[in-house]
Amino acid sequence: MHKAARLVALALAFGCTAGAAPPPGGETSVLMPLAAKSLLLDVEAAGTRLVAVGERGHVLLSDDQGGTWRQVVVPTTTLLTGVAFADAKLGLAVGHDSTILRTTDGGEKWMVVHSDVEADAPLFDVFFADASRAFAVGAYGSFLESKDGGTSWEPRPIAEADAHYHHLARAADGALYLAAEGGLLLRSDDSGDTWRELAVPYQGSLFGTLPLAGENVLLFGLRGHALLSADGGRNWTPLETGVDTMLTGATRLKDGRLVMVGLAGVVMVSADEGRTFTPHQQGDRMGLQAVLATPDGGVVVCGEPGVHKLAPAALAAAPRAEGTR
């Protein structure tokens, strides 16, 4: 991404201006009839509910697995970039101006629990280690920690470099992975207390990981680059993705297949645990930022075209993975 920053790249790719003044509406987001079609940068499950966040402080909820969406008012108009839930009720959202929002009712109501306009360091992702402990990460080495369920936050350094931290994920064995710019990938084996750098044979920006079965990990980033590790990140095998656009999000479907998305409407499907992918491209070529599998076997995507369920035809070319149910 430009300046190796996830948000700046999205701003340029999607036609927004990072750091721009918030739109009219004061400190409260404005209900918009077409909010579900605005730029939305992340989507997460809160129990059976889905929650999407994006530009102008837009927060949208779906109670039918992504079929329909309704907007709720939140006390900010800043660009929101990430959302996470500890359970069906407790959730956090992050964005520009180091803004952190908190909800305790599944996203119906939110309050600002942290903001630092002077820091000029947008936050890109938020993650719950458990119901009490949470992390928020972002530009210039921003790493904030909460030990009270997101009510209060304290910054702490976790690495010498002031790299932009993009995405946090947890593997089945409890290991945490933090993907960052410049080929930086950090791993923690003690729930985020300490972090160590993993050697990655790619020096471009990394935008996410998808931990798979055992110690298998899928890593993805700029210009269609994706890598697969079978040993928890000690060694990596570059993958032939067949695309040269930025890859931004990945998920596992209910039937076991993997789906990865990116800019230019790229949707990639794997039926063999990430060893190979079948690329597809949405007709509108609008950039996709995040993807989430739904309990009903579907998949929801969000990005430049807003948030919507992906048509089954976009995934039909790749068969069900062997051994999955």
Helices and strands as residue ranges (DSSP letters): G 2-4, H 6-14, G 35-37, E 40-46, E 49-54, G 55-57, E 59-62, E 70-72, E 80-85, E 91-95, G 96-98, E 100-103, E 111-114, G 117-119, E 123-128, E 134-138, G 139-141, E 143-146, E 154-155, E 165-170, E 176-180, E 185-188, E 196-198, E 206-211, E 217-221, G 222-224, E 226-229, E 237-238, E 247-252, E 258-262, G 263-265, E 266-270, E 278-281, E 288-293, E 299-303, E 306-309, G 312-314
